[in-house]
Amino acid sequence: MDRFLSSLMDKINDLLFEVLGLLLPSLILCIILFEPVFYINNFSIKNNLLKDVGIESLELVEPFWIFLFLIAFFYVIGNVIKVVSKIYYDFGKAIFDNTILAFIFYLFHGKFFGGKKNSHKQSGREVDIPKEPNGIEKWWEKSKDKPGFTILNVFCEWIKKTLSFSVENYGKDFEYMYINLAVDKLGLFNKEEKDKKWFLFYKKAVTILEQENVDTLYYKHLSKYNSFRSLECVFFCVIIYNAFWSHADLDINYMIYYIILGFNIICLVSFHEKYKRYWKLCGNEVITGLDYFYNYKKGNNQNEQ
């Protein structure tokens, strides 16, 4: 009975995380759509909208039904934002990771991401040949440890991470554990396919964790990942929305406008970093949960039998 109640509470807790993850972005979107009120002088909101749709008063409607309607409305909008954020993520990855950053990488290294390595066959097998660094690489290697260039290097790395939309599936410290589980325990693929077959491992691992009732935080991290990605998409849309108002023929207080714009950009960058962080934490939880099952829980169950 205790196990059933504990499992039920976990399911309710996970459901609340998912629902809140959908409600919060839509609620924030609806609130910040009114940002122009603060920087557009004499901005008026007509109060006869309800009359236009044939509803003169909400006094006859029970507060419970109003609350239920708002929850359903924000939930639907949240799902729309979640889908749009996936499209936004795909476009961002195509524009920045696969085009702009790939071109910059080519300028420094003479090849695009994933380019073939220089190799030749030796004793029937291919051996990688270290590529001779070009002039830019030599100059950077000599200069990057100098005080001024150290700050520049940190700044460049931060810009590169901020512009990048790609996410790490797991932390580097968990790579050995992941390969051991995927290759040796589950036999899903070989070591060379570890990056391409992550989702195969993820789905298999999640199925095992749920069937064996292994408690992990992966679902909470996944919910936060979806929420932060949706919030980033929301603030990107709001920045475009505010840019539209700034180009309209209106009396705008630009000091307030730029303060609000700066706040939106800070939120955009912050949620961009947060969603990538929680996707990696989700992968770490799946790996450690499955490792716990195979190396501790499963072994204890066999000993008890």
N, C-alpha and C positions, 0 to 999 in steps of 0.2 A: 504493500500500500504506500509506504514511504517513497519507494522508488518510482511508483506511478505519479504521485503528487509532485515529486522533484522533476520528473520528465515533463509533466504538464506545465509547471511553472517555467521551465526552460523554453518550452514552445511558446508560451504567452510572452515571455521576455523577448524572444527572437522576433515574434510578430510585432511587438511594440517598436522594436528597433527598425523594422522594415517600414511600418506605417509612418513613424516619425520621420524617417529618411525621405519619404515621399511628401509628407505634409509640409515639412520645414522649408524646402526650396520654393514650393509654390506660394507659401505664405509670405516669404521674404520677397519674392518677385512681385506679388500684389502690393506690398507695402512700398517698395522702392520705385514702383511706377509713378508714385506721386512726388518724386524728387523735384521735378520742375516747379512745383509750388514754391520751393524755397529760393530759387534763383531767378524766376521769371516774375518781374513786377506786374501787378494787376492781373495775375493769373486767376481766373475764376472757374469754379466747378459748378455747373448748373445743377440745381437741386430738384429739377422736375423730371429726372430720368425715370423714376418709378411711375409717374403719371403717363409718360409716353408709352409705356408697355402695358398700361391698363391697370396698374396696381397703385392705388392712392395711399394705402396705409398698410403697415405690417402689424398693426395693433391686434388684429383678429387672429394672427398666426401665433401658435404656441411657441415659446422660446426654445423648447426641446426640438421642434421641427426645424426651426431656423438653424440651430446648432448642428443638427444632423445634416441639413442641406449644405452648410459651409464645410463640414468635414468631408462629405462626399465630393463637393466641388474641388476642394484643395487636393484631395486624393487623386482625382482624375487629372487635374493639371500637373500634379507631381509625376504621374506616369508619363504624361506627354513630355515633360522636361527630361525625364530619365532617358526616353528614346532619342530626343533631340541631342542630349549630351553625348550619346554614343556616336551620332553623326558628326557632331562638333569635334569629338576626339579623333575620329578617322580622318577628317579633313585636316586637323591640326598636325597629325602625324605625317600625312602625305605632304603638307606644305613645308613644315619645319624639319622633321627628322629625315624624310626621304628626299628632300630637295635642297633647302637652304643649308642645313648642317652638313648634309652629304657633300655639297659643293665645297664648303669651307674645308671639310676633311680632305677632299681631293686636292685642294690648293696646297695643304701642308704635307700630305703624305703621298700624293701622286696616284691615288686610287680611291675609288668609292667604297662605302661601307660594304663589307662582304665580298670584296674583290678577291681574286685568286692570289694565293701566296706564290712567291717564286720558289720553285722546287725542281729537283731532278731525281732520277731514279738511281738508287745505289743499292746493290745487292738485292735487286728485285723489289725494292720498296721505295716510295717517294720520301725524300728528305727535304724539309724546308730550308731554304737559303735565306739568311738574314738580308733584308733589303738595305742597300747603302743609303744613309740619310741624305736628303737633299739640302740645299743651302739654307732654306728657312728653318728646317729642323735643327741643323747644326747651330745656327744663330740662336734659336730658342733654348737649346740645351745649355749653351754657354751663359745666357742672360737670365734664365728663369729663377736662379737662386740669389740674384742680386736684390738688395732691399726694395728698390722701387718696382722691380719686375715681380717680386713675390706678391705684392699687393695686386698688381695687374693680373698675375696668374690666378689668384683667388677670385678676383672679379670676373675674369673670363670663364672660369669653371662654373661660377654661379650663373652667369648669363647662359652658358651652354645647357646647364641643367634646367633653368627656368624656361628656355625656349623649347626644350625637348618634351615631347608628349609620350615618349615610350616609357614603359614602367618595368621595373625589375620584378620578376616573379617571386624571388626569394633573396634573402641576404647571402652574401658570399660565404659567410661562416657556416651556412647550412647546406652548401653545395655537396660536400662529401656525404652527408646524411641522405640527401635527396638521391644522389646517384646510387648509393647502396640500396635504398629502398626500391627505386624504380627498376634497376638493372638486376640486382641479386635476389631481392625478396619477391618482387612481382613479375620480373622478366618481361617488362613491357617493351623495352627497346634497348639499344646499346648506348654506350657512353657518348658517342659522337652525336646522337640524336637528342640529347638532353634538353637543348633549348627549343627545338622544333616540336617536341612531343610533351611539353609541359601540361597542356590542357588534358591530354589523355591520362597522365598521372594524377592530375588534380581531381578529375571526375571519379576515377577509381578510388583514390584515397578518401574522398568525401563520402562515397558510398560505404566503404568499410567503417569509417568513423561513426556514421549514423547507425548502421546495423549493429555495431558492437557497443553502442552507447558510450563512446569515449568523449569525455567533456573537453572541449576546446573553445577558444575564442574566435575561431575563424569566421563564423557567421556574423558576429558583431563587427569584426574588422571589414567584412565584405559589405555590410550595410553602411558603414561609415564611408567606405570607398565610393559607393554609389551616391551617397549624399553629398560628399565633397566634390565629386565630379559634376553632379547636377548644379551645385552652388557655383562652381566656376563658370559653367555654361550660362547660368542666370546673370552673373555679373558681367560677362562678356556681352550678352544681349543688352544689358542695361547701359553699358558704355556706348554701344551703338545707338541706343534709344536717346541718350542724353546728347550725343553728337548731332542727332537730327534736330533737336530743339535748339541747339546752339547756332545752327545755320538758318534758323527761321527768322523772319523779320519781326523780332520781338524785343522788348526792353528787358535785357538780361543783366543781372548783377554778376559779373564775371569772377569776382573774388570768391563768392560763395560757390559759383559753378565749378571753379578749378579745385576748391577744397573737396567738394562732393566727388568730382572726377578722380582726384588723387585717392580718396577713400575707396572708391570702386576698384581702382587699379591695384591697390594694396590687397584688398579682399580677393581679387582675381588671382594674383600671384600666390597668396597664402593658401587658398583652396587648391591651386594647381599643385603645390608641394604636398599638401595634406593627402590628396587622393592617391598620389603615387606612393606615399609612405604607407598608407593603410593597405594598398594592394600587396605590397611586399610583406607587411606584417601578417596578412591573411595567408600568404604562401608559407611563411615561417611556421604559423600555427598548424597548418595542414601537415607539414613535414614532421614537426615535433610530435604531433598527435599520433601519426601513424608509426613513428619510431617508438613511442611509448607503448603502443598496442603490441607491436611485434617483439620488442625486447624486454617488456616488463609485464604487461597485463596478460598477454597470451601465455607467457611462460609460467606465471603464477597460477593461471587456471589449469594448465596441464599438471603442475605439481600437486594441486589440490585433488585432482582426479586420481 
